[in-house]
Amino acid sequence: MMRSAAIFVLLFLIVLPAGAKAQNPHLPVRPSLIHLHAIGTPTIGPSAGTADSVESQATGFFISPEGFALTVEHFFKPLEAVDAINVRIEASIGDAGAGVMKYPAYFISELGNLDLALLKIDLPHDHPPIEPFVLGTIADIDPSDPPDIFSSGFSENNYKTHAISVNDPESDEVPYGWTLNVAIDGGESGSPVYTKNGTVIGLLKGSPKHIATLAIMIPVDFAQPLVGYIKIRELEKEILQLRQVVGAMKAGDPPIDIRLNQVEDGLKEIGKRFEWTATTSRDDGSLQVKYTKLIKGGPQIGSIQLQITPRLRLREGNDIISKDMPTLKLKSGGPPSFPRDSFDPVLKQGVFVVADVQDKLEAQYELAENAVGKPEPYRDLLISIVPATEDGLNLPPVILNVSPDYVWK
């Protein structure tokens, strides 16, 4: 009996690590991580003209099977600072260092004020299929009772993993950021923050000044203007595959084809059916966003995600210049989403009201050095809108420029 008990204990000790390994949330997502290395030749500074003498490193991750990837925009800052030329970006998948295959990567787009960038990794046709991360939403995270969250990425050539906890769903340095309890190293910026099932809720931006034990997370919701069209393309591809199965629509075809036509029409045309305007209200200091439906019938807009980038007027010597300021923090937590306040069925107009915008603008320019101030503290407001239909389909983003016409206090 003692020998049997010993064998049982030995088996338990052997099986336990295997079970623990199966629970590791980092292993399934590692093949979707990217080590990014940018190299270029400076045209200014002490190393001007020296080939490949400026470089930068970061982490990124795949968001589509075609090779699109997200990372942080400040990945490019060291090269921009010296006006680098002959820049190339190398991407290593799932690992880093000597002997790891490197693929060329290309810049696609950016949201500079949010420190987000979209890249495309040039993969060969015979490359194994990419399993992209699933993009979630910070709206599903309760800061008072958050789920277990994790991150992994690369510092230099070293693979790093972290178990993370939420410190604060706000950040003193980044108006749209969350503060996390985790210490990160250089190169880990751009690493995905994900739940135990691999759903991404944000990207690591960096550490706050002088606090190495914390990190700032950019909620992945803010990447919607960069990734929205990729999602639409994937839906269009699925529709095309379904059409190849069901064939073209003919009289008497079953309802499946009719529904496919409706979905396809929505993906391609629905965004063109709305005209958008925005005005500032002197009565209550709000911003009113209005859409007019140009075509009768079809879906209506139920909500919008909104970002406002103020362009502050500043004195620079004898000149007056304008400068993009940080995006206004319109709500605590994730990206500000606003339900429709009213709809006029006769005019076919929907209205969204964003309260307290004037107060937030005044608080911002009062803290800025060299601000021109009243009567025209701001040149204009850059407004990015992501509309969503009543059934939850995100439409392509809309960009508006508005001159604020408030009575400044």
Salt bridges, closest charged atoms under 4 A:
ASP52 OD1 - ARG88 NH1 3.17
GLU55 OE1 - HIS37 NE2 2.48
GLU66 OE2 - LYS237 NZ 2.56
GLU73 OE2 - LYS77 NZ 3.38
GLU80 OE1 - LYS77 NZ 3.65
GLU90 OE1 - HIS37 ND1 3.87
GLU90 OE2 - ARG88 NE 3.63
ASP95 OD1 - ARG30 NH2 3.54
ASP115 OD2 - HIS74 ND1 2.70
ASP115 OD2 - LYS205 NZ 2.79
GLU170 OE2 - LYS329 NZ 3.98
ASP185 OD2 - LYS160 NZ 3.07
GLU188 OE1 - HIS162 NE2 2.69
ASP257 OD1 - ARG243 NH1 3.55
GLU264 OE1 - ARG243 NE 3.21
GLU264 OE2 - LYS268 NZ 3.43
ASP265 OD2 - ARG273 NH2 2.87
GLU269 OE1 - LYS272 NZ 3.97
ASP324 OD1 - ARG311 NE 3.18
ASP359 OD1 - LYS409 NZ 3.08
ASP380 OD2 - ARG311 NH1 3.46
ASP380 OD2 - ARG379 NH2 3.53
GLU390 OE2 - ARG340 NH2 3.29
ASP405 OD1 - ARG282 NH2 2.89
